[in-house]
Amino acid sequence: MKVLVTGAGGFIGQMLCGQLLSDGLGGQRIDQLIGLDLQPPQMNDARWLPLAGSLTEPERMAQALQAMPDVVFHLASLPGGAAEAQPALGRAVNLQASMALIEALERPVAPPRLILASTVAVYGADLPACVDEQTPTAPGLSYGAHKRIAEILLADAVRRGRLQGASLRLPGVVARPGDGAGLMSAFMSQLFWRLRDGQALTLPVRPEGMAWWISAAQCARNLRQAAASDLGALGPRCLALMPALHLSVQAVMAALARRYGQDRLALVHSEPDPKVERLFAQYPPLRTELAERIGLRHDGDADGLVAAVLGG
């Protein structure tokens, strides 16, 4: 089996590539794993083929697809805040490259399987009492709008029998390393690293703010599970909302304090930013029966989330 991962050098991409090489896909061993990114990671495995470049470059896309991969995980993107600051680049990466990839993968016979990493940003800020795949979309960021368009194009290609695949709407995946530049939701990851290391943190949301959380390891497992599943169970829209924990920031802080000591709670202060709070800390519960039907799961509880992120 040959697999291509775009965005292989990213936070989720590196986790996914590591799992694919160690655990395979659907019980099958990976024969070749192609990782495309501006800076693909180094992996000590003869099956690993790193490609440095952008999916926006036609020659690089052609090179990535030359091996005729059986499965493609499309993770490459310019995140929300960065896409807002650089709209032309965001459109090129998040929309135009996705459109070109879908078109390039379409085959009349034995079409490949494409798993598109979409986002809960397709819903926007004004959410109902519960959210599922049927919830109307109203993106509050260009990033969400581009992802929604890509979802529709993928579903249309599947309908025409030219492609297999599905879009998975990802929630807040933690904990990304670094300062989270370009990510308006960076506070969700910084919470883990700062409290682990005993460093102060100013939150742009109130501690009681509710968000959706999943570890990178569980997110990658869900991506692999989806690629190996009967995607017909998702229906004609070819999409599923990835399961996630519905937790307050305070609940995650409490789990971290149970691990590292109650004194960690005094390190956290809150200076709410209305826009960040509206987009990332006013989430209602999720309903994810479709995803659960094909075997996707969340991390269990706040302590399980902390353990999955920080080990142990």
C-alpha positions, 0 to 999 in steps of 0.5 A: 500500500502506498500512502501520501500525507500532505502537511507531513511536517505539521503537528498532526502530520508528523504524528500520523506519519509515525503511526502509519509507519509503525502500525500500518493502515487497516491491518496492512503494512505501508509499503511506501509513505510519501510526506509532502511539506515545506520542511518534511520531517526526517524518519529512519525508515526505508519506506519514507519518501520526504518531498520538500515543497508546497502543494501549490506548486504544480510540479511538486503535486505531480511528483507527489502523485507520481507513485499513484498512492492508494490513500491520501491524507490531505492535512496541508493548510494555512491556519485561521489567523495566518490565513486572515492576515495573508488572504491570497496565500490562505486562498492558494493553500486552503482552497486552490491547492485542495481543488487541484488535488481533488481533480488530480486524484480523480480516476475512472477506475480504482480511484484512490481514497482521500481523507480531507482534514476539515475543521469545526471552523466551518460552523462559525460562532453562532452555534445551536444547543448541540452540534452535528453534521447537519448543523448549518455552516456559517464560517467566521474565518476564511479558513473555515469557508475554504474548508467547507468548499473543499468538503463539497467538492470532495463529496461531489467527486465521490458522488460521480464515482471518480474518488473515494473519501470523506472529510473529517471536521477536526476540533481543537487538537492539542498540544501543538509545540511552540507559541502557536503563531498564526493560530487563534486557538493557540491558548489551548495548547499553551495551557499544557506546556506552560502548566507542565513547566511551571510558567505563567499564562494569560488566557484570552478566554474565561476559565469557564469557557467551553471548548472541544479537545482531542489529543494529536495521537487520538486525532491521528488514530481517527484519521487512520481509522476513517481511511480503513472504514466503510465510508458509505456509512457517512452518507452522501455528504461524505463527512463526519464530525470527529469526536472530541471532549466537551470541556471547560478550560477550567476542567483541563486546568484542574486535570493538569493541576492533579498531575503537577500540583495545585499551585499551578492554578495560580499561574493562570490569569484571564484577559478575555478577547471577545473574538477569540472567546466567541470563536473558541470558548463558547462551544455546545456539546457535540453529537458524533454518532456518524463518526462513532459508527465507523470507529472514531473516538475521543480521549475519554476524559480530561485526565485521559486527554492530559495523559495522551498529550503529556504521556503517562 
